[in-house]
Amino acid sequence: MITAHFSGDKIVSSSSDAFSLYEKSLFGEKKGGKIEYSSVEGLYLVGSGRMEIIAAGKVFGEEALIRKLRKKDKKIEVKFDVFSDLRRKGYIVKTALKFGAEFRVYDKGARPGKEHAKWILFTVRENEQLTWHDFAAKNRIAHSTKKNLLIGIVDEEGGIVYYEVGWVKA
């Protein structure tokens, strides 16, 4: 069991279990003698019983953690649904804030740092509006980072459909 805590908005751990899981499954990122987790990674690990996050002497359960994370990120649940689905399917999913997207997705077997992500991923609920302008902007981001655009749409029942958009030379 990984023991972690909040350091500002980050979830961090210096436990040997955190380093072991990083080496095995690439959860988190090594930074300054610690493993730093994105909010969805922390939520995923708490939900799967592999991590406990302690703050002010209390352990955050999954629901309490969602409430805390929702204050900073209104889309945390839809991001979590897509992240969880892709991790269960064997993909490595990392944040992509510096690329202007929600996630980078690595093909099965690829390792961040050794290979590049294949996709830039945006998540939406099926009842959200996505304009052509929004779609074009997302596609431009993917193209400028030399990745394919992947859109994960979560329906009301929790099912997820993925659409991959690539460029075709005519």
Rosetta blueprint (number, residue, H / E / L):
1 M L
2 I E
3 T E
4 A E
5 H E
6 F E
7 S E
8 G L
9 D L
10 K E
11 I E
12 V E
13 S E
14 S L
15 S L
16 S H
17 D H
18 A H
19 F H
20 S H
21 L H
22 Y H
23 E H
24 K H
25 S H
26 L L
27 F L
28 G L
29 E E
30 K E
31 K E
32 G L
33 G L
34 K E
35 I E
36 E E
37 Y E
38 S L
39 S H
40 V H
41 E H
42 G H
43 L H
44 Y H
45 L H
46 V H
47 G H
48 S L
49 G L
50 R L
51 M E
52 E E
53 I E
54 I E
55 A E
56 A L
57 G L
58 K E
59 V E
60 F E
61 G L
62 E H
63 E H
64 A H
65 L H
66 I H
67 R H
68 K H
69 L H
70 R H
71 K L
72 K L
73 D L
74 K L
75 K L
76 I H
77 E H
78 V H
79 K H
80 F H
81 D H
82 V H
83 F H
84 S H
85 D H
86 L H
87 R H
88 R H
89 K L
90 G L
91 Y L
92 I E
93 V E
94 K E
95 T E
96 A L
97 L H
98 K H
99 F H
100 G L
101 A L
102 E L
103 F E
104 R E
105 V E
106 Y E
107 D L
108 K L
109 G L
110 A L
111 R L
112 P E
113 G L
114 K L
115 E E
116 H L
117 A L
118 K L
119 W E
120 I E
121 L E
122 F E
123 T E
124 V E
125 R E
126 E L
127 N L
128 E L
129 Q L
130 L L
131 T L
132 W H
133 H H
134 D H
135 F H
136 A H
137 A H
138 K H
139 N H
140 R H
141 I H
142 A H
143 H H
144 S H
145 T L
146 K L
147 K L
148 N E
149 L E
150 L E
151 I E
152 G E
153 I E
154 V E
155 D L
156 E L
157 E L
158 G L
159 G L
160 I E
161 V E
162 Y E
163 Y E
164 E E
165 V E
166 G L
167 W L
168 V L
169 K L
170 A L
